[in-house]
Amino acid sequence: MLEGLLPKQANIIKQEMLSKGGEAAVSRGVIDCSIRESSVLLMGTLKQYDAFLAKLSLQPFGLAELAVRIRDILDGQEGWTPFNLDCRGKTVRLGERTLIVGILNVTPDSFSDGGICDDCGSALNRAKQMAADGADIIDLGGESTRPGYTPVDAENELSRIIPVLEELVKELPVPISVDTTKVAVARRALEAGANIINDQSPLRADPAMFELAAEYGAPLVLMHNQQGTEYRDLTGDLIEYFRDIIKVAMVAGVTRDKMIIDPGIGFGKSARQNLEVLRRLGELRCLGLPVLIGTSRKSTIGKVLGLPVDQRVEGTAATVAVGIANGADIVRVHDVREMARVARMTDAIVRGN
C-alpha cells in the first residue's frame, strides 16, 4: 500500500503495473485528477514487481526514489539470514531462536517492580537468577518510563545504575543492555562495560546517541515512541518512523547489523492499538531488521483481563507467543523462567526448533 500519492504519480504507477501483468487499485478521481491525493494498492508476483520497478525507476515526479523504497520493502519481506550479533565482545545469535531479555529495574517507581532491586546486592542476585532462568541479555534501567513517571537527571540515573553495572559485567557472561534516553548516561555506561544501548526516546531520538553507538560499536535498540495516539495508518506510520530513524542512524555511522527495532508497545498507543501492533507485527519485516517487543505486565493486559500488575503472567505469555508467531525475534520480560518456556514452545511450533 502506497499512501499520499499525487494523481499524476498514481496514474503512472497504475499504467506501468498493469503493463507488467500486475494490478494497482487507486482512488476514484485519479484518472481525471479531481482529487488531491490517493492511496495505491499494488498486487503482483515478484517477477512482475521486478519488471515494474525497472520501468518506475526511469519515471519523473519522485517515482524513481519510490521504486528504491518498494525494492527495499520487497527485499525485507524475504527476511534476513541468522547472524552473530557482536555486543562489544559478547555475542548473541539472532534468528535461530527467540532471545530473552530480562528486565532489571533499579528504580523506586517502576510500574511493576519498583524498589525490588534498589540496592546493588539484590540487583546482582536478581540478574544472576534471570540468567540462570534463561535470559540471553539483561536490560538495566535507572529511570522509570511508566505513564506519569517523574524524570530524573543524568547524575541521579548514573548513581543508580553504574554500581550495579560494574558488578554485572564482572559476574555475568551475558551481554548487559542499558535502558536510557540520555547520551551522557549511555556514554558512562559504555565506559563501564555495557554492551547494548536500549533507547526509548519519545519522538525522534537524539542523533548524538547514534554517534555514540557508532563510536563504541554498540548495538542499538530503536523504539517507536510518540506523544499522543493519533495515526494515519498505525503500521504504515511505524514503518515510516523507523525508515526515517534508520537513515539518521546510518548517517551517524551505525551499521544496519547493529540495529534492532522495537514497535513500542504501550508508548503512544491505546490498548486497542497495542493489540493491533501485535497482530500486524509481521509487516515490520519489510524493514529487514530484528524485532524486539516489550509487552511484559503492561496495562493493555490489565485492561483486557481486568487484572493488577502482579497477576499478568498469563496475559504476558499470550502476547509473547503471538509476538513470536508474528515475527518477534527478541522478547523483553520480567518473568524470565516462565517466558523462556513459552518462547521455547512457540519456537518449536513456529521455527521448528
PERAMO-V988017 format. One record per helix or strand of 3 or more residues. SS is the DSSP state (a for helix, b for strand). FROM is the first residue (numbers start at 1). TO is the last residue. If there is no record, write none. Layout:
# PERAMO-V988017
SS:FROM:TO  SS:FROM:TO
This chain:
# PERAMO-V988017
b:2:5  a:7:19  b:23:26  b:38:43  a:46:56  a:63:77  b:83:87  b:90:94  b:99:105  a:120:133  b:137:141  a:154:171  b:175:179  a:183:191  b:196:199  a:207:216  b:219:223  a:234:251  a:256:258  b:259:262  a:271:279  a:281:287  b:290:293  a:299:305  a:309:311  a:313:325  b:330:333  a:336:350
